[in-house]
Amino acid sequence: MKGFMKGLVGAATMAAVGFSGTASADDNAIKFGLLQDFTAVYTFVTDEYNQGQRDYLRLINEEGGIHDHTFEAIVRDTGNEPQRGIEAYNRARREGAVLVDFLSTPVSRAAVNRVLEDEVVMITVLHGRGDASEGQTFPFVFPMMATYWSQAAVLLDYIDRERGGLEGKRIAHVYIDSPFGREPVPVMREIAERNNFEVRTFAYPSPGNEQSATWSDVRRFRPDFVVLWGAGGGQAVSVREAIRNGIPQENILSVVWMAETDARTIGTEMATGIKRFEAVATGTDYPVMQRLMEKVIEPGHGAGSSDNVGTTYYNIGVASMAVAVEGARIALEEFGPPLTGDKLRQGMEMIEGFDLDGMMPPITLTPEDHQGGGYGRVSTWNGETWEPVTDWFTAYQDVVWEEIEKDAAGFREGR
């Protein structure tokens, strides 16, 4: 973390050169504002995620850019504070940013009205408002990957199809006591009603370091499966408590926020068998990752430690920028330069079946659907790495879209 924060000093200078190695800014550069939390709440993910983003943009520049345009990353710390985030956003916008990514639910929610009014694209990968999937209400906000509602649906469908069915089962939803932790509950309850199983919720206080009382209640419920809905250090605590209270590892499933670091914290052997929702594949055995290794990492141009390359959060960062760059490519081809926020929005809404050569599920964005279909897969920790146990699939999107449309309608009424 300290090394990364040193890199943030002079981030504006880094942004000006656009990773191109030149002494001055490229007049044709497309500017993306990566205005994220490096010092407060999201530190468990931001370093690797941001590194993947910057390395991918560097790769595109090393390969000549797109249609005579390179990319510049404006990287600043928001500390997960909405006011600092808005200040960073205003500054990046003045500098010409056409896209921003806060990787912070509090900051991105605070910025929604601003980006809608300013016509700046905001990506909210695996965070932010799930109802922003509804593109007619949120034309400049792009979740791009499965919402938490879609993740819950995929995990439950996996149990139904691969683990003996849902009917008659007891599912414990164990979550950090926050809006994030509570978000999937309505979808889980609707699916439970449809499939005749019981879902019961068990909250633990933030930040999740102490959960013993919660797990005593879970043990009395005697669940067949537990679905963990936390992030950061609390996830390892949840897994250890689940095992201590008699839950087999293979019956423990997690939201997307379960990574290699968590498995090591739990203990690589102890963690063997736990499952998680996976939005993007891990590892380097994909064409884009091989290009990154050859043109960015091996020459020493990476934005951080090479040990992070191929990890869960690094690869999600790569995928987030790959989708954004694809939207920019389409926009330049369809509408020509200069690239504006509105042109970028339209370009992203023309992305169809984009899967980054198999590293992510096929993403199709439309003016109506900014989620991209709600796809994901289930993977398991095999003692060394995350191994997929399903193909990419989507589930219960009718239930998911009921929640999306209900919340989007509430947003419209409150504006």
Secondary structure, 3 states (H helix, E strand, C coil): CHHHHHHHCCHHHHHHHCCCCCCCCCCCCEEEEEEECCCCCCHHHHHHHHHHHHHHHHHHHHCCCECCECEEEEEEECCCCHHHHHHHHHHHHHCCCCEEECCCHHHHHHHHHHHHHHCCEEECCCCCCHHHHECCCCCCEECCCCCHHHHHHHHHHHHHHHCCCCCCCEEEEEEECCHHHHCCHHHHHHHHHHHCCEEEEEEECCCCCCCHHHHHHHHHHCCCEEEEECCCHHHHHHHHHHHHCCCCHHHEEECCCCCHHHHHHHCCCCCCCCEEEECCCCCCCCHHHHHHHHHHHCCCCCCCCHHHCCCHHHHHHHHHHHHHHHHHHHHHHHHCCCCCHHHHHHHHCCCCCECCCCCCCCECCCCCECCCCCCEEEEEECCCCEEECCCCECCCHHHHHHHHHHHHHHHHHHC
